[in-house]
Amino acid sequence: MYDPAKPDAGVLAAVADAIGTILVSVTEVDHDDIDRVTELLDEAQGHVQDSAGDRIRHALDLLAPLLLRCEECGEQKPDVGVMPDPFSTALYPDEPDHRQMPLCPPCATKRFEDS
């Protein structure tokens, strides 16, 4: 929906772009209230991406302490998951009990490739 690292991507950016397209199209209309209409659409476009995006970014910041920390790189990211150690799993696939560890996908891949 919204990625703080790429604010121009995602659902909110698409909605803002759609409003922008409508805004450009509406400017061609000959109507007494067209200036007010374009002003309202311009404000709506800004609120979608900026105001809603800021609120989502703030909510994500508040939730960050709940995210797992990758055991390899040490980063707290939403894609960190607890999984059997890819290193030992690759080396000893018949062993039933592998250590569970929180890893992000790039670190899990690297541990697997290092095996």
Residue pairs with C-beta under 8 A, 6 or more apart in sequence:
1 10
1 11
1 12
1 56
2 10
2 11
2 12
2 52
2 53
2 56
2 57
3 9
3 10
4 53
4 56
4 57
4 60
7 13
7 49
7 53
12 48
12 49
12 52
12 53
12 56
13 49
15 48
15 49
16 45
16 46
16 48
16 49
19 41
19 44
19 45
19 48
20 45
22 41
23 38
23 41
23 42
23 45
26 34
26 37
26 38
26 41
27 34
27 38
29 37
31 37
64 76
65 76
67 76
67 77
67 78
67 80
68 76
68 80
68 81
68 82
68 102
69 75
69 76
69 80
69 102
70 76
70 77
70 80
70 102
70 103
70 104
70 107
71 101
71 102
71 103
71 107
72 103
72 104
72 107
72 110
72 111
73 104
73 106
73 107
75 104
77 104
79 104
79 105
80 102
80 103
80 104
81 102
81 103
82 100
82 101
82 102
83 100
83 101
83 103
83 108
84 98
84 99
84 100
84 101
85 98
85 99
85 100
85 101
85 111
86 103
86 108
86 109
86 111
86 112
86 115
87 111
87 112
87 114
87 115
88 95
88 98
88 99
88 115
89 98
89 112
90 112
90 115
91 115
92 98
103 111
